């Protein structure tokens, strides 16, 4: 359960309470009306208690006209307003829409329902007060905590409470006090079997312990599997503070995870600007000896004024004094003057001054191939004709779409090899529906929307979270249309000068009444165009993306080798290493095969003659244009 909770009732009657004693349902008589507060996010009616109390309230209030407040803050497909009106309709109640500013115009004795609104101006509070004076009734769904924390005594009197309680984010029991069990709003769901508060707390504790143990098993299982699949990987997690028992409420026994080696690093959340509370948390972490493996969270998330940066700097000083080696900021938008809550505070400049160097948000790189995918050296140059003969024994990549479209999901096989002039790439795509708008000879814009192969190259293996100098990209669709560019790719004036490619379509393009097989794209990427001299063990980053244009109802489908949802992050492309091992078919074998076929047909060649084989090899290479 989740909920913003008001507390400390004065005139309000507590009809039910949570397991921690905070009121769950409050009813307050105010002037000539009544105010019902459901003290959690009960919009979706997951619990019987919610639907019972609200239907009883609507019937008891006897209002023939129901108005539900709709504002930007509570609107949307799954938002409180929509969920509440759907619930009313489900139970046969018709309702009308209003706004906070429209409350003053509501008919007397009507029922006002306000789901998921937390801030109220003085004029709106006066309108609610007047509505109740005229015999109207009000239902708040989720406690309006922001206004209760303010200075409006009238609003506190309307709800009959004076304060707020901690946000509810856990399993909970709703307990009905014995003297209240016959109240007409709750009588329907009070059973004959009574459960004491202590029993309820015991059940919750047992549930927490069960969930905590289960989650620990999951974390240990992840570590065990990762040690097999990626033994060099580090496991980290962002966790709630454990020193105050919050770990039980979110089932995170992360001190055990650290002590048992299930986690390598821990980022503690619980962001606060209360320096004493922060010190207590840091001291607790230090007492456990977690300085080397914990990055405590700073209170940047809680910024309200520019002076809060002084607290953050003090927190950094204290972390350093206790021997910690870093910290966590959630989230990076607070480092910029345009994104932070308190505008124009110069947070980034303050941090730069503090560290004495440039400060940039750190984005960890996740490599699917940490040691580098080995690309073998070509025994002889490949002839770019769309056939894979020359790629025998070359390392192969398999990846596929998993969008759930059945046979329309593509599968991909790709092979790579290299020599001192070219990087060779042979991509075979299984695709049952071939489609493309741009014809061969078309350049740049729109190619990526067709059935297409896109190749991304970070020649210097320097990663980064955006394109930079040394990053290249090209796309070739099933018709042979080409898009290419470098660096940021916004300027397509740069072109490959010696890119060789061939496309073979196995099917009919733009005819979805039949079933196609797929297509092949073979390409030779010149190192000269990349301004690159290569040798064995050269490392770079490469990604291969596939665009799949099928039915209009599918939308644009795409997937890639690195399993990204956005291809435009060089730091996440796969590492590739140019290996010294020769791969591919030696042309001498190919030549013998061809000459043997011709010899059988014309009886004019001795296809075992080495001199003839060498001459044929030379002719084949000249045909490619290498010599």
C-alpha positions as CSV (number, residue, x, y, z in Angstrom):
1,X,0.0,0.0,0.0
2,X,1.1,3.6,-0.7
3,X,-0.3,6.7,0.8
4,X,0.1,10.3,2.0
5,X,-1.3,10.3,5.5
6,X,-2.8,13.0,7.7
7,X,-2.6,12.4,11.5
8,X,-3.4,13.6,15.0
9,X,-7.2,13.8,14.8
10,X,-8.9,16.5,16.8
11,X,-12.6,16.5,15.9
12,X,-12.3,13.7,13.3
13,X,-13.4,10.2,14.3
14,X,-11.0,7.4,13.4
15,X,-13.1,4.6,11.8
16,X,-10.1,2.4,11.0
17,X,-6.3,2.6,11.5
18,X,-3.2,1.2,10.0
19,X,-1.1,-1.4,11.8
20,X,1.2,1.4,13.0
21,X,-1.7,3.3,14.7
22,X,-2.0,6.1,12.1
23,X,-5.6,6.7,11.0
24,X,-6.7,4.9,7.8
25,X,-10.2,6.3,7.5
26,X,-11.4,9.5,9.2
27,X,-14.9,11.0,9.3
28,X,-15.3,14.6,10.5
29,X,-18.5,16.5,11.0
30,X,-17.9,20.1,9.9
31,X,-20.6,22.8,9.9
32,X,-23.6,21.4,7.9
33,X,-21.7,18.6,6.1
34,X,-19.3,15.7,6.6
35,X,-15.7,15.1,5.5
36,X,-14.5,11.6,4.8
37,X,-10.7,11.1,4.4
38,X,-9.4,7.8,2.9
39,X,-5.8,8.1,4.1
40,X,-4.0,6.2,1.3
41,X,-4.0,6.0,-2.5
42,X,-7.3,4.1,-2.8
43,X,-8.1,5.3,-6.3
44,X,-7.9,1.9,-7.9
45,X,-10.1,0.1,-5.4
46,X,-7.8,-2.9,-4.9
47,X,-9.2,-3.6,-1.4
48,X,-12.7,-4.5,-0.5
49,X,-12.5,-2.0,2.4
50,X,-12.1,0.9,-0.1
51,X,-15.1,0.0,-2.3
52,X,-17.3,-0.8,0.8
53,X,-16.5,2.5,2.6
54,X,-16.9,4.7,-0.5
55,X,-20.2,3.1,-1.6
56,X,-21.5,3.3,1.9
57,X,-20.5,6.9,2.1
58,X,-22.2,7.8,-1.2
59,X,-25.3,6.1,0.0
60,X,-25.2,7.6,3.5
61,X,-24.5,11.1,2.3
62,X,-27.6,10.7,0.1
63,X,-26.3,13.0,-2.6
64,X,-27.9,12.8,-6.0
65,X,-25.2,14.9,-7.6
66,X,-21.5,13.8,-7.5
67,X,-18.6,16.0,-8.7
68,X,-15.1,14.7,-9.1
69,X,-12.2,17.2,-9.2
70,X,-9.9,17.0,-12.2
71,X,-6.7,19.0,-12.3
72,X,-3.4,18.4,-14.2
73,X,-1.9,16.9,-11.0
74,X,-4.4,14.0,-10.9
75,X,-5.2,13.5,-14.6
76,X,-4.0,10.9,-17.1
77,X,-4.7,7.4,-18.3
78,X,-4.1,5.7,-14.9
79,X,-4.3,8.8,-12.7
80,X,-6.5,9.3,-9.7
81,X,-9.3,11.2,-11.5
82,X,-9.8,8.5,-14.2
83,X,-9.6,5.7,-11.7
84,X,-12.1,7.3,-9.4
85,X,-14.7,8.0,-12.1
86,X,-14.2,4.5,-13.4
87,X,-15.0,3.2,-9.9
88,X,-18.1,5.3,-9.6
89,X,-19.3,4.2,-13.0
90,X,-18.7,0.5,-12.1
91,X,-20.9,0.8,-9.0
92,X,-23.7,2.6,-10.9
93,X,-23.0,6.1,-9.8
94,X,-23.0,8.9,-12.4
95,X,-20.6,11.8,-11.8
96,X,-19.6,15.1,-13.3
97,X,-16.3,16.7,-13.6
98,X,-15.2,19.9,-11.9
99,X,-12.1,21.8,-11.0
100,X,-10.8,23.3,-7.7
101,X,-11.8,26.7,-9.0
102,X,-15.2,25.3,-9.8
103,X,-16.1,24.2,-6.3
104,X,-17.6,27.6,-5.5
105,X,-20.2,27.0,-8.2
106,X,-21.4,23.5,-7.0
107,X,-25.0,23.0,-6.0
108,X,-25.8,22.8,-2.3
109,X,-25.9,19.4,-0.7
110,X,-23.9,17.8,-3.6
111,X,-21.0,15.4,-3.0
112,X,-17.5,16.6,-3.8
113,X,-14.8,13.9,-4.4
114,X,-11.2,15.0,-4.5
115,X,-8.7,12.2,-5.4
116,X,-5.0,12.8,-5.3
117,X,-4.8,16.6,-4.8
118,X,-2.5,17.8,-2.1
119,X,-2.1,21.6,-2.4
120,X,-5.0,24.0,-1.9
121,X,-5.0,27.8,-2.1
122,X,-6.8,30.0,0.5
123,X,-9.6,30.7,-2.0
124,X,-10.1,27.0,-2.7
125,X,-10.2,26.2,1.0
126,X,-12.8,29.0,1.5
127,X,-14.9,27.4,-1.3
128,X,-14.7,23.9,0.4
129,X,-15.7,25.6,3.7
130,X,-18.6,27.3,2.0
131,X,-19.7,24.0,0.3
132,X,-19.8,22.2,3.6
133,X,-21.7,25.2,5.2
134,X,-24.4,24.7,2.4
135,X,-24.9,21.1,3.4
136,X,-22.5,19.5,0.9
137,X,-20.2,16.6,1.7
138,X,-16.5,16.0,0.8
139,X,-14.4,12.9,0.3
140,X,-10.6,13.2,0.1
141,X,-8.9,10.2,-1.4
142,X,-5.2,10.1,-0.2
143,X,-4.4,12.6,2.6
144,X,-3.8,16.2,1.5
145,X,-0.6,16.4,3.4
146,X,1.0,19.4,1.7
147,X,-1.7,21.8,2.9
148,X,-2.0,20.2,6.4
149,X,1.7,21.0,6.8
150,X,1.0,24.6,6.0
151,X,-0.6,27.4,8.1
152,X,-4.3,27.1,7.2
153,X,-6.1,26.4,10.4
154,X,-9.4,26.3,8.5
155,X,-8.2,23.4,6.3
156,X,-7.1,21.5,9.5
157,X,-10.5,22.1,11.0
158,X,-12.2,20.9,7.8
159,X,-10.4,17.5,8.0
160,X,-10.3,17.5,11.8
161,X,-6.6,16.8,12.1
162,X,-3.5,18.8,12.9
163,X,-0.5,17.0,11.4
164,X,0.8,14.4,9.0
165,X,2.4,11.0,9.4
166,X,5.2,9.2,7.5
167,X,4.4,8.2,3.9
168,X,3.0,4.7,3.7
169,X,5.0,2.4,1.4
170,X,4.6,-1.1,2.7
171,X,2.2,-4.0,3.4
172,X,-0.3,-3.0,6.1
173,X,-3.3,-4.2,8.0
174,X,-6.3,-2.0,8.5
175,X,-7.7,-2.4,12.0
176,X,-11.2,-1.3,13.1
177,X,-11.4,-0.3,16.8
178,X,-14.1,-2.3,18.7
179,X,-16.2,0.8,19.6
180,X,-16.4,1.7,15.9
181,X,-17.2,-1.6,14.3
182,X,-21.0,-0.9,14.1
183,X,-20.6,2.4,12.3
184,X,-22.7,2.4,9.1
185,X,-19.7,3.3,6.9
186,X,-17.7,0.2,7.9
187,X,-20.1,-2.3,9.3
188,X,-20.2,-4.3,6.0
189,X,-16.6,-5.4,6.1
190,X,-16.1,-6.0,9.8
191,X,-15.9,-9.8,10.3
192,X,-16.9,-11.9,13.3
193,X,-13.3,-13.0,13.8
194,X,-11.5,-10.2,15.7
195,X,-7.8,-9.7,15.4
196,X,-5.9,-7.7,18.0
197,X,-3.4,-5.1,17.0
198,X,-0.6,-7.1,18.5
199,X,-1.7,-10.1,16.4
200,X,-1.8,-7.9,13.3
201,X,1.7,-6.6,14.0
202,X,2.9,-10.2,14.4
203,X,1.5,-11.2,11.1
204,X,3.1,-8.2,9.3
205,X,6.5,-9.0,10.9
206,X,6.2,-12.6,9.8
207,X,5.4,-11.4,6.3
208,X,8.3,-9.0,6.3
209,X,10.8,-11.7,7.4
210,X,9.5,-14.0,4.7
211,X,9.9,-11.4,2.0
212,X,13.3,-10.3,3.3
213,X,14.6,-13.9,3.2
214,X,13.1,-14.4,-0.3
215,X,14.8,-11.2,-1.7
216,X,18.1,-12.2,-0.1
217,X,17.8,-15.6,-2.0
218,X,17.2,-13.6,-5.2
219,X,20.3,-11.4,-4.7
220,X,22.5,-14.3,-3.8
221,X,21.2,-16.1,-6.9
222,X,22.1,-13.1,-9.1
223,X,25.6,-13.1,-7.7
224,X,26.0,-16.8,-8.2
225,X,24.9,-16.6,-11.8
226,X,26.8,-13.5,-12.6
227,X,30.0,-15.1,-11.3
228,X,29.6,-17.8,-13.9
229,X,28.4,-15.7,-16.9
230,X,30.4,-12.5,-16.1
231,X,33.0,-13.3,-13.5
232,X,34.6,-9.9,-13.9
233,X,31.4,-8.0,-13.3
234,X,30.6,-6.1,-10.1
235,X,27.2,-6.3,-8.5
236,X,25.8,-3.0,-7.0
237,X,22.5,-1.9,-5.6
238,X,20.8,1.3,-4.4
239,X,19.2,0.6,-1.0
240,X,17.2,2.3,1.7
241,X,19.0,3.2,5.0
242,X,19.1,0.1,7.2
243,X,20.0,1.6,10.5
244,X,16.5,2.6,11.4
245,X,14.8,-0.7,10.4
246,X,13.6,0.6,7.0
247,X,15.3,-2.4,5.5
248,X,12.5,-4.6,6.8
249,X,9.8,-2.4,5.3
250,X,11.3,-2.8,1.8
251,X,12.7,-6.3,2.5
252,X,16.3,-5.2,2.0
253,X,18.8,-6.9,4.3
254,X,21.6,-5.3,2.4
255,X,24.1,-5.4,5.3
256,X,23.8,-9.2,5.0
257,X,24.2,-8.9,1.2
258,X,27.5,-7.0,1.7
259,X,28.8,-9.1,4.5
260,X,28.1,-12.3,2.6
261,X,29.6,-11.0,-0.6
262,X,26.4,-10.9,-2.6
263,X,27.0,-7.2,-3.3
264,X,30.3,-5.6,-4.3
265,X,29.1,-2.0,-3.9
266,X,26.2,-0.3,-2.2
267,X,24.6,3.1,-2.7
268,X,22.5,4.2,0.3
269,X,19.5,6.3,-0.4
270,X,17.5,8.0,2.3
271,X,18.5,11.5,1.0
272,X,18.3,14.1,3.7
273,X,19.3,17.7,4.4
274,X,19.1,17.2,8.1
275,X,22.8,17.2,8.9
276,X,22.4,15.4,12.3
277,X,20.4,12.6,10.6
278,X,23.0,12.4,7.9
279,X,25.8,12.1,10.4
280,X,24.1,9.3,12.2
281,X,23.7,7.4,9.0
282,X,27.3,7.9,8.0
283,X,28.5,6.9,11.5
284,X,26.4,3.8,11.3
285,X,28.0,2.8,7.9
286,X,31.5,3.5,9.2
287,X,30.9,1.4,12.3
288,X,30.2,-1.6,10.0
289,X,33.4,-0.9,8.1
290,X,31.6,-0.2,4.8
291,X,33.8,2.8,3.7
292,X,35.4,1.0,0.8
293,X,32.2,-0.4,-0.6
294,X,29.5,2.2,0.0
295,X,28.8,5.4,-1.8
296,X,26.4,7.3,0.5
297,X,23.6,9.4,-1.0
298,X,23.7,13.2,-0.7
299,X,20.6,15.3,0.0
300,X,20.6,17.1,-3.4
301,X,17.2,15.5,-4.1
302,X,15.7,17.5,-1.2
303,X,16.8,21.0,-2.5
304,X,14.4,23.8,-1.8
305,X,16.6,26.8,-1.6
306,X,20.0,27.8,-2.9
307,X,21.5,27.8,0.6
308,X,21.0,24.0,0.6
309,X,24.2,23.7,-1.4
310,X,26.1,24.5,1.9
311,X,24.6,21.5,3.5
312,X,25.7,19.3,0.6
313,X,29.3,20.6,0.8
314,X,29.2,19.9,4.6
315,X,28.0,16.3,3.8
316,X,30.9,15.8,1.4
317,X,33.4,17.0,4.0
318,X,31.9,14.6,6.5
319,X,32.0,11.6,4.1
320,X,35.6,12.3,3.4
321,X,36.5,12.7,7.0
322,X,35.1,9.2,7.7
323,X,37.2,7.5,5.0
324,X,34.5,7.0,2.3
325,X,35.8,7.2,-1.3
326,X,32.7,8.7,-3.1
327,X,29.1,9.6,-2.9
328,X,25.9,9.3,-4.9
329,X,23.8,12.2,-6.2
330,X,20.2,11.5,-7.2
331,X,19.7,12.6,-9.7
332,X,22.0,14.3,-12.2
333,X,19.5,17.0,-13.2
334,X,20.2,18.7,-9.9
335,X,23.7,19.5,-11.1
336,X,22.5,21.9,-13.7
337,X,20.9,25.4,-13.2
338,X,18.2,24.6,-15.6
339,X,17.2,21.2,-14.1
340,X,17.4,21.6,-10.4
341,X,14.5,22.5,-8.1
342,X,16.1,25.7,-6.8
343,X,17.0,27.6,-10.0
344,X,20.2,29.5,-10.6
345,X,22.0,28.2,-7.5
346,X,25.2,27.4,-9.4
347,X,25.3,23.9,-8.0
348,X,27.7,22.6,-10.7
349,X,30.0,25.6,-10.3
350,X,30.1,25.1,-6.5
351,X,31.1,21.5,-7.0
352,X,33.7,22.4,-9.5
353,X,35.2,24.9,-7.0
354,X,35.0,22.3,-4.2
355,X,36.9,19.6,-6.2
356,X,39.2,22.0,-8.0
357,X,38.4,20.4,-11.4
358,X,35.7,19.9,-13.8
359,X,32.8,17.8,-12.5
360,X,30.7,15.8,-14.9
361,X,28.0,13.3,-14.1
362,X,29.3,9.7,-14.3
363,X,27.5,7.3,-16.5
364,X,28.7,3.7,-16.0
365,X,29.5,1.7,-19.1
366,X,27.8,-1.7,-19.5
367,X,29.8,-3.8,-22.0
368,X,28.1,-6.8,-23.4
369,X,31.6,-8.0,-24.6
370,X,34.1,-6.8,-21.9
371,X,37.1,-8.5,-23.3
372,X,36.2,-7.7,-27.0
373,X,34.5,-9.7,-29.7
374,X,37.4,-11.3,-31.6
375,X,37.3,-10.4,-35.4
376,X,39.5,-12.7,-37.4
377,X,41.9,-11.6,-40.1
378,X,40.8,-12.3,-43.6
379,X,42.9,-14.9,-45.4
380,X,42.3,-13.0,-48.7
381,X,40.2,-10.0,-49.6
382,X,36.4,-10.6,-49.8
383,X,34.7,-10.0,-53.1
384,X,31.6,-7.9,-52.2
385,X,28.8,-9.8,-54.0
386,X,26.4,-10.7,-51.2
387,X,27.6,-14.3,-50.8
388,X,29.3,-15.6,-47.7
389,X,31.8,-18.1,-49.2
390,X,34.9,-16.0,-48.1
391,X,33.6,-15.9,-44.4
392,X,34.1,-19.5,-43.6
393,X,35.3,-19.9,-40.0
394,X,34.7,-16.2,-39.3
395,X,33.3,-15.5,-35.8
396,X,29.6,-15.2,-36.0
397,X,27.1,-13.1,-34.1
398,X,23.5,-14.0,-33.5
399,X,20.8,-11.7,-32.2
400,X,17.0,-11.3,-32.7
401,X,14.0,-9.2,-32.1
402,X,11.8,-10.1,-29.2
403,X,8.9,-7.8,-29.7
404,X,6.4,-10.7,-29.6
405,X,5.1,-10.4,-33.2
406,X,5.7,-14.0,-33.9
407,X,7.0,-14.7,-37.4
408,X,7.4,-11.0,-38.1
409,X,10.2,-10.8,-35.5
410,X,13.5,-10.7,-37.3
411,X,16.6,-12.9,-36.6
412,X,20.1,-11.9,-37.6
413,X,23.4,-13.6,-38.3
414,X,26.5,-11.5,-38.8
415,X,30.1,-12.2,-39.6
416,X,33.1,-9.9,-39.5
417,X,36.7,-10.1,-40.6
418,X,39.5,-7.6,-41.4
419,X,42.6,-6.9,-43.3
420,X,44.8,-3.9,-43.5
421,X,42.5,-2.1,-46.0
422,X,39.0,-3.0,-45.0
423,X,36.7,-4.2,-42.3
424,X,34.3,-6.8,-43.9
425,X,30.8,-7.3,-42.6
426,X,28.3,-9.9,-43.8
427,X,24.8,-9.5,-42.3
428,X,22.0,-11.9,-43.0
429,X,18.5,-10.9,-41.8
430,X,15.6,-13.4,-41.7
431,X,12.5,-11.2,-42.4
432,X,9.1,-12.5,-43.7
433,X,8.0,-9.1,-45.0
434,X,10.4,-6.9,-46.9
435,X,9.5,-3.2,-47.2
436,X,11.3,0.0,-48.1
437,X,10.2,3.4,-49.3
438,X,13.6,4.7,-50.6
439,X,15.1,3.2,-53.7
440,X,18.7,2.5,-54.5
441,X,20.6,5.7,-55.1
442,X,18.7,7.6,-52.4
443,X,20.8,9.2,-49.7
444,X,20.5,9.9,-46.0
445,X,17.1,11.0,-44.7
446,X,14.6,8.3,-44.0
447,X,16.7,5.3,-44.8
448,X,16.5,4.1,-41.2
449,X,12.7,3.8,-41.4
450,X,12.9,1.0,-43.9
451,X,14.1,-2.6,-43.6
452,X,17.6,-1.6,-42.9
453,X,21.0,-2.5,-41.4
454,X,22.7,0.2,-39.5
455,X,26.3,0.1,-38.4
456,X,27.8,2.2,-35.7
457,X,31.6,2.5,-35.2
458,X,33.6,4.1,-32.4
459,X,37.0,3.8,-34.0
460,X,39.0,4.9,-30.9
461,X,37.1,2.9,-28.3
462,X,36.6,5.9,-26.1
463,X,32.9,5.4,-25.4
464,X,31.0,8.4,-24.3
465,X,27.3,9.1,-23.8
466,X,26.9,10.9,-27.1
467,X,28.5,10.9,-30.5
468,X,31.9,12.6,-30.8
469,X,34.7,12.9,-33.2
470,X,35.8,9.4,-34.3
471,X,32.3,8.0,-34.3
472,X,30.8,6.8,-37.6
473,X,27.5,5.5,-38.8
474,X,25.9,4.2,-41.9
475,X,22.7,2.6,-42.9
476,X,21.8,0.5,-46.0
477,X,18.2,-0.5,-46.7
478,X,16.9,-3.5,-48.5
479,X,16.9,-1.5,-51.8
480,X,20.5,-0.4,-51.4
481,X,19.7,3.2,-50.4
482,X,22.5,4.6,-48.2
483,X,22.8,7.0,-45.3
484,X,26.2,7.8,-43.8
485,X,27.8,10.3,-41.5
486,X,30.3,10.9,-38.7
487,X,30.6,12.6,-35.4
488,X,27.2,14.0,-34.4
489,X,25.6,12.8,-37.7
490,X,23.6,16.0,-38.0
491,X,25.7,17.0,-41.0
492,X,25.4,14.4,-43.8
493,X,27.9,16.3,-46.0
494,X,30.6,13.8,-44.9
495,X,30.5,10.7,-47.0
496,X,32.4,7.4,-47.2
497,X,34.5,7.6,-50.4
498,X,35.3,3.9,-50.8
499,X,32.5,2.1,-49.1
500,X,31.6,-1.1,-51.1
501,X,28.4,-2.9,-50.5
502,X,26.0,-5.3,-52.1
503,X,22.4,-6.2,-51.1
504,X,20.5,-9.3,-52.0
505,X,16.7,-9.4,-51.3
506,X,15.2,-12.9,-51.0
507,X,11.6,-12.0,-51.6
508,X,9.4,-9.3,-53.1
509,X,9.8,-5.8,-51.7
510,X,6.6,-3.9,-50.6
511,X,4.3,-6.9,-51.3
512,X,3.0,-8.1,-47.9
513,X,0.6,-10.6,-49.5
514,X,3.4,-13.2,-49.7
515,X,6.0,-14.5,-47.3
516,X,9.6,-13.4,-47.9
517,X,12.8,-15.0,-46.6
518,X,14.9,-12.0,-45.8
519,X,17.9,-10.1,-47.2
520,X,21.7,-10.0,-47.1
521,X,23.9,-7.0,-46.9
522,X,27.7,-7.4,-47.4
523,X,29.9,-4.4,-46.9
524,X,33.6,-3.5,-47.0
525,X,34.4,-0.5,-44.7
526,X,37.6,1.2,-45.7
527,X,40.0,2.1,-42.9
528,X,41.2,5.1,-45.0
529,X,37.8,6.6,-44.8
530,X,37.9,6.2,-41.0
531,X,41.4,7.9,-41.0
532,X,42.6,4.8,-39.2
533,X,45.7,2.6,-39.4
534,X,45.0,-0.8,-38.0
535,X,47.0,-3.7,-36.6
536,X,46.5,-6.8,-34.6
537,X,44.8,-6.2,-31.2
538,X,43.3,-2.9,-32.2
539,X,40.2,-2.3,-30.1
540,X,37.1,-0.4,-31.1
541,X,33.3,-0.3,-30.4
542,X,30.7,-1.4,-32.9
543,X,27.0,-1.9,-32.9
544,X,24.8,-3.4,-35.6
545,X,21.2,-2.2,-35.6
546,X,18.3,-3.6,-37.5
547,X,15.2,-1.6,-38.6
548,X,12.1,-3.7,-39.5
549,X,9.4,-2.1,-41.5
550,X,6.4,-4.4,-41.6
551,X,2.7,-3.5,-40.9
552,X,1.8,0.1,-40.1
553,X,0.1,-1.2,-36.9
554,X,3.5,-2.5,-35.7
555,X,5.0,0.9,-35.7
556,X,8.8,1.3,-36.2
557,X,10.5,-1.9,-34.9
558,X,14.2,-1.9,-34.2
559,X,16.7,-3.9,-32.2
560,X,20.5,-4.4,-32.1
561,X,23.5,-6.5,-31.2
562,X,24.2,-4.6,-27.9
563,X,20.5,-5.0,-26.8
564,X,19.9,-1.3,-26.5
565,X,16.6,0.6,-26.7
566,X,18.5,3.7,-27.9
567,X,21.5,3.0,-30.2
568,X,23.0,6.4,-29.7
569,X,25.3,5.7,-26.8
570,X,28.8,4.7,-27.9
571,X,29.8,3.7,-24.4
572,X,27.2,0.8,-24.7
573,X,28.3,-0.5,-28.1
574,X,30.1,-3.8,-28.1
575,X,33.8,-4.0,-27.9
576,X,35.5,-5.5,-30.9
577,X,39.1,-6.7,-31.1
578,X,41.0,-7.3,-34.4
579,X,42.5,-10.7,-33.9
580,X,45.6,-12.2,-35.5
581,X,44.0,-15.5,-36.3
582,X,43.3,-16.0,-40.0
583,X,39.8,-16.8,-41.0
584,X,37.8,-17.2,-44.2
585,X,38.4,-19.3,-47.3
586,X,41.8,-19.2,-49.0
587,X,41.3,-18.2,-52.6
588,X,43.5,-21.1,-53.7
589,X,40.8,-23.5,-52.5
590,X,38.1,-21.3,-54.2
591,X,40.1,-21.2,-57.4
592,X,40.6,-25.0,-57.4
593,X,36.9,-25.4,-56.9
594,X,36.0,-23.1,-59.8
595,X,38.7,-24.5,-62.1
596,X,37.6,-28.0,-61.4
597,X,34.1,-27.2,-62.4
598,X,35.3,-25.5,-65.6
599,X,37.7,-28.4,-66.2
600,X,34.9,-30.9,-65.9
601,X,32.9,-28.9,-68.4
602,X,35.5,-28.0,-71.0
603,X,38.5,-30.4,-70.2
604,X,40.8,-27.5,-70.9
605,X,42.4,-26.8,-67.5
606,X,44.7,-28.7,-65.2
607,X,43.0,-27.5,-62.0
608,X,45.9,-28.8,-59.8
609,X,48.4,-26.6,-61.6
610,X,49.8,-24.2,-58.9
611,X,50.9,-21.6,-61.4
612,X,47.4,-21.6,-62.9
613,X,45.9,-21.3,-59.4
614,X,48.1,-18.3,-58.5
615,X,47.2,-16.6,-61.8
616,X,43.5,-17.1,-61.0
617,X,44.0,-15.7,-57.5
618,X,45.6,-12.6,-58.9
619,X,42.8,-12.1,-61.4
620,X,40.3,-12.5,-58.6
621,X,42.0,-9.8,-56.5
622,X,42.3,-7.5,-59.4
623,X,38.6,-7.9,-60.0
624,X,38.0,-6.7,-56.5
625,X,40.1,-3.6,-57.2
626,X,42.6,-4.1,-54.4
627,X,45.7,-4.0,-56.6
